[in-house]
């Protein structure tokens, strides 16, 4: 888990909660067999890594029929879009079928550079429009 200033940590957790209530709101009527777990501020669902340890991505979506990881989601803030975190993204991208990365608006050039080795990354920039969180898919 990256260290963040308090203001950034609050933003990070708000974005995670908003995504869980919108884009990754599982289970739902269409996908009753999917379940979203959050790992912030409390770790609720680790994903085993290849060395016997656990990873704790921000959001993990599981297929409850098989316990298979379907989606891994990471939310970054302005100070956590860096090479150290990108090394973690690469690991997280191997955990499920899809890897979603959310980052602050205006950092797409830096994210594009850092994501070159991640084939299954779905990248979204986010910003607040008043009180509403907005996201936009960025294709590289």
C-alpha positions as CSV (number, residue, x, y, z in Angstrom):
1,X,0.0,0.0,0.0
2,X,1.4,3.4,-1.0
3,X,1.9,6.1,1.6
4,X,-0.3,9.1,0.9
5,X,-0.8,12.5,2.6
6,X,-4.1,12.6,4.5
7,X,-5.9,14.6,1.8
8,X,-4.9,12.2,-0.9
9,X,-5.8,9.2,1.2
10,X,-9.3,10.6,1.8
11,X,-9.7,11.2,-2.0
12,X,-8.3,7.7,-2.7
13,X,-10.9,6.1,-0.4
14,X,-13.7,8.2,-1.8
15,X,-12.9,7.1,-5.3
16,X,-12.8,3.5,-4.3
17,X,-16.2,3.7,-2.6
18,X,-17.7,5.5,-5.5
19,X,-16.4,2.9,-8.0
20,X,-17.8,0.1,-5.8
21,X,-21.2,1.7,-5.8
22,X,-21.2,2.3,-9.6
23,X,-19.0,0.5,-12.1
24,X,-18.2,-2.4,-9.8
25,X,-21.6,-2.7,-8.0
26,X,-21.7,-6.5,-7.6
27,X,-23.7,-8.6,-7.0
28,X,-26.5,-7.1,-9.0
29,X,-29.5,-8.3,-11.1
30,X,-27.4,-8.9,-14.2
31,X,-24.4,-10.5,-12.4
32,X,-25.7,-12.1,-9.2
33,X,-22.7,-14.4,-9.1
34,X,-20.1,-11.6,-9.0
35,X,-19.0,-10.0,-5.7
36,X,-16.9,-6.9,-5.2
37,X,-14.5,-6.8,-2.2
38,X,-12.8,-3.6,-1.0
39,X,-9.4,-3.5,0.7
40,X,-9.5,0.1,1.9
41,X,-9.5,1.2,4.6
42,X,-9.7,-2.4,5.8
43,X,-8.3,-5.4,4.0
44,X,-11.2,-7.7,3.3
45,X,-10.1,-10.0,0.6
46,X,-6.5,-10.9,-0.3
47,X,-5.5,-12.6,-3.6
48,X,-2.8,-15.3,-3.4
49,X,0.4,-14.5,-5.2
50,X,2.8,-17.0,-6.7
51,X,5.1,-17.0,-3.6
52,X,2.4,-17.9,-1.1
53,X,1.7,-14.4,0.1
54,X,-1.3,-12.2,-0.5
55,X,-1.9,-9.1,-2.6
56,X,-4.6,-6.6,-1.5
57,X,-5.7,-4.5,-4.6
58,X,-8.1,-1.7,-3.9
59,X,-11.1,-3.6,-5.3
60,X,-11.3,-7.3,-6.2
61,X,-14.3,-8.8,-8.1
62,X,-14.8,-12.5,-7.7
63,X,-17.0,-15.0,-9.5
64,X,-18.6,-16.6,-6.5
65,X,-19.3,-19.8,-8.4
66,X,-15.6,-20.6,-8.9
67,X,-13.9,-18.1,-6.5
68,X,-11.9,-17.0,-9.5
69,X,-10.7,-13.4,-9.6
70,X,-12.4,-11.7,-12.5
71,X,-11.3,-8.1,-12.0
72,X,-8.6,-6.2,-10.1
73,X,-8.9,-2.5,-9.6
74,X,-6.3,0.0,-8.4
75,X,-6.9,3.7,-7.7
76,X,-3.9,6.0,-7.7
77,X,-3.5,9.6,-6.6
78,X,-1.2,12.3,-8.0
79,X,1.7,11.2,-5.9
80,X,1.3,7.4,-6.5
81,X,1.6,7.4,-10.3
82,X,5.2,6.3,-10.3
83,X,7.5,3.5,-11.3
84,X,7.3,1.8,-7.9
85,X,3.5,1.5,-8.1
86,X,3.7,0.5,-11.8
87,X,5.7,-2.5,-10.7
88,X,2.8,-3.4,-8.5
89,X,0.3,-2.8,-11.3
90,X,2.2,-5.4,-13.4
91,X,1.8,-8.0,-10.6
92,X,-1.9,-7.1,-10.1
93,X,-2.6,-7.4,-13.8
94,X,-1.8,-11.1,-13.6
95,X,-4.3,-11.8,-10.9
96,X,-7.5,-11.6,-12.9
97,X,-9.0,-11.4,-16.4
98,X,-9.1,-7.6,-16.3
99,X,-7.0,-5.0,-14.6
100,X,-8.5,-1.5,-14.2
101,X,-6.4,1.5,-13.3
102,X,-7.9,4.8,-12.2
103,X,-5.7,7.9,-12.0
104,X,-6.2,11.6,-11.6
105,X,-7.0,13.6,-14.7
106,X,-4.0,15.1,-16.5
107,X,-1.6,12.2,-15.9
108,X,-2.4,10.1,-19.0
109,X,1.0,10.6,-20.7
110,X,2.8,9.4,-17.5
111,X,0.4,6.5,-17.1
112,X,0.7,5.5,-20.8
113,X,4.5,5.3,-20.3
114,X,4.2,3.3,-17.1
115,X,1.6,0.9,-18.5
116,X,3.5,-0.2,-21.6
117,X,4.1,-3.8,-20.3
118,X,0.5,-4.4,-19.1
119,X,-1.6,-5.9,-22.0
120,X,-4.9,-6.2,-20.1
121,X,-5.0,-2.7,-18.5
122,X,-8.2,-0.7,-18.8
123,X,-7.1,2.9,-17.8
124,X,-9.5,5.6,-16.7
125,X,-8.8,9.1,-15.6
126,X,-11.0,10.5,-12.9
127,X,-11.9,14.0,-11.6
128,X,-14.6,15.6,-9.5
129,X,-17.2,17.8,-11.2
130,X,-18.6,19.6,-8.2
131,X,-19.6,16.7,-6.0
132,X,-19.8,14.1,-8.7
133,X,-16.9,11.7,-9.5
134,X,-16.4,11.5,-13.3
135,X,-14.3,8.9,-15.1
136,X,-13.3,8.6,-18.7
137,X,-11.8,5.6,-20.4
138,X,-8.4,6.4,-21.9
139,X,-7.2,4.2,-24.8
140,X,-3.5,4.0,-25.3
